[in-house]
């Protein structure tokens, strides 16, 4: 089974919506911190013609800053702390690249972003293999059956044996691994890759179009190019790989049971074109999406989409807020009015935006698979579904109970109103979770890790001019509280005013000083449920 070309997709599509959807490849890049994810993103954009100069993560000067890391704290620390969306065209296809935070403290943003993609590129450090955060993100992809392409990065440095890496993928992730490229040499001896499917050699310093066609890995011409020793090693390794590793199978890949494995070096811009070609050929176009009433097909004429991210202050001069909407079906045209299913209100889409990190341009039209920005004045929330009128809700945009709870300490009482606005906007964005204790004490913010608090403090000061600090709370954890019995919920809230609050959406939450206290509450209130995860504006929220 092989993938269709863009021309073949258009020829076989039943309508224009299906044809345009077939041209889209919407994917995320997932990796453990320092595996080279941001550098790979830059080089993919360079290869896609979206930029003329790729910036190194730790380079100096505006001219060489990475385009995907646009926040001040990202540029200062050389890390990604927010999802960036970048769109580019290559070979007749439209690529929507969602660059996610690699640091585990921002995993919630990453989880939500993965609800908006049809495929993922998993980046592995050739010396370290599968690391903790990689495994966590893979499990999220597995829950959603997201097809994964593996890119083994940093082959120009000291690296583990490719067979060892492939074996680790198969054993650790329970995923078949089919090498579609094979490295020729390692570290300083790295000379290029052998394309296992096209059966040609790509020299490490050559352009993708400079591939050398050979009769096989034992072709004498290869020895002339890389030396007899490396050529002999390649012939032996390719023979073993073909015998021991599964062949690439497109259907198994799209079902999420097999990953094609590419090798290269993002820093040296090697193997990037091969990876992009693999994404174009193998990654699926937009697929059917689960909703509460029925599955939604991308070729349907009526527009549907959902909000998976809200970003504040992408343009600090205008204090703007933008909702990121993944389109699932139909055609979006500038000037449309869409139904916000949660509230029933009409949302005008007068200037939908395509993104290139924080840069943007107005989209005259957009199609299934595209990610567009919609101006948001506090109306749209993460998890909202937008339609042309149908009352459906897309599933699967989660919110997780935070692991750290802190009271916000305002340094200047005169800025209390400004702080309230800032926290509300950043909570809408998903930077932190915001809770208002029922007893009227200071607001509580919830985060996954300490770095999130650093980002919150930085953004409050830089973007809103509000210096703030954080104080410990008496609690170790929180849970969302639900139940069919409204009177029981009210009794719980009244009885536990000191240890309860509401989240940003008005949902009742309970705070606990220990896991023992949580278990005790579950025993004392058997008619209520205490959730560590809840669907953003999903069915449970709609019932309350």
HUURJO-V422389 format. One record per backbone hydrogen bond with DSSP energy under -0.5 kcal/mol. NH is the residue of the N-H (numbers start at 0). CO is the residue of the C=O. Records with the same first field share a line. If there is no record, write none. Layout:
# HUURJO-V422389
NH: CO, CO
This chain:
# HUURJO-V422389
8: 4
9: 5
10: 6
11: 7
12: 8
18: 14
19: 15
20: 16
21: 17
22: 18, 19
23: 20
24: 93
26: 24, 95
27: 118
28: 97
29: 27, 120
31: 122
34: 31
39: 35
40: 36
41: 37
42: 38
43: 39
44: 40
45: 41
46: 42
47: 43
48: 45
49: 44
50: 44
58: 55
63: 60
64: 61
69: 67
74: 70
75: 71
76: 72
77: 73
78: 73
80: 78
83: 98
85: 96
86: 354
87: 94
89: 92
92: 89
93: 22
94: 87, 92
95: 24, 93
96: 85, 94
97: 26, 95
98: 83, 96
99: 28, 97
102: 79
105: 102
106: 103
109: 105
110: 106
111: 107
112: 108
113: 109
114: 110, 111
115: 112
116: 113
117: 25
118: 25
119: 146
120: 27
121: 119, 148
122: 29, 120
123: 121, 150
124: 128
125: 152
127: 124
128: 124
130: 128
134: 130
135: 131
136: 132
137: 133
138: 134
139: 135
140: 136
141: 137
142: 138
143: 139
144: 141
145: 140
146: 117
148: 119
149: 259
150: 121
151: 149, 261
152: 123, 150
154: 263
156: 153
159: 125
164: 160
165: 161
166: 162
167: 163
168: 164
169: 165
170: 166
171: 167
172: 167, 168
173: 169
174: 168
175: 256
177: 175, 258
178: 176
179: 260
180: 260
181: 193
183: 191
184: 182
186: 154, 156
188: 185
189: 186
190: 183
191: 183
192: 201
193: 181
194: 192, 199
195: 179, 193
196: 179
198: 194
199: 194
200: 211
201: 192
202: 200
203: 190
205: 202
209: 206
210: 207
211: 200
212: 210
213: 198
218: 215
221: 218
222: 218
223: 219
224: 220
225: 221
226: 222
230: 226
231: 227
232: 228
233: 229
234: 230
235: 231
236: 232
237: 233
238: 234
239: 235
240: 236
241: 237
242: 238
243: 239
244: 240
249: 0
252: 248
253: 249
254: 250
255: 252
256: 251
257: 251
258: 175
260: 177
261: 149, 259
263: 151
264: 269
268: 265
269: 264
274: 270
275: 271
276: 272
277: 273
278: 274
279: 275
280: 276
281: 277
282: 277, 278
285: 20
288: 295
291: 392
295: 288
296: 294
299: 296
303: 328
304: 385
305: 325
306: 383
307: 305, 323
308: 323
309: 428
310: 321
312: 319
315: 313
317: 314
318: 314
319: 314
321: 310
322: 373
323: 308, 321
324: 322, 371
325: 305, 323
326: 324, 369
327: 303
328: 303
329: 297, 299
330: 300
331: 365
332: 330
333: 363
334: 348
335: 332, 348
337: 346
338: 386
339: 344
340: 338, 384
342: 339
343: 339
344: 339
346: 337
347: 345
348: 335
349: 347
352: 372
353: 360
355: 358
356: 84
358: 355
360: 353
362: 351
363: 361
365: 331
367: 329
368: 326
369: 366
371: 324, 369
372: 352
373: 322
375: 320
382: 306
383: 380
385: 304
386: 338
387: 302
391: 389
394: 289
397: 395
398: 533
400: 531
402: 446
403: 446
405: 444
406: 470
407: 442
408: 468
409: 407
410: 466
414: 411
415: 412
418: 414
419: 415
420: 416
421: 417
422: 418
423: 419
424: 420
425: 421
426: 422
427: 423
428: 424
429: 425
430: 425
431: 425
432: 445
434: 443
435: 501
436: 434
437: 499
438: 496
439: 436
443: 434
444: 405
445: 432
446: 403
447: 104
451: 448
452: 448, 449
453: 449
454: 450
455: 451
456: 452
457: 453
458: 454
459: 455
460: 456
461: 457
462: 458
463: 458, 459
464: 460
465: 459
466: 464
468: 408
470: 406
472: 404
475: 511
476: 511
478: 509
479: 530
480: 507
481: 528
485: 483
488: 484
489: 485
490: 486
491: 487
492: 488
493: 489
494: 490
495: 491
496: 493
498: 495
499: 496
500: 508
501: 435
502: 506
503: 433
505: 502
508: 500
509: 478
510: 498
511: 476
517: 513
518: 514
519: 515
520: 516
521: 517
522: 518
523: 519
524: 520
525: 522
527: 524
528: 481
530: 479, 528
533: 398
535: 396
536: 534
537: 534
541: 537
542: 538
543: 539, 540
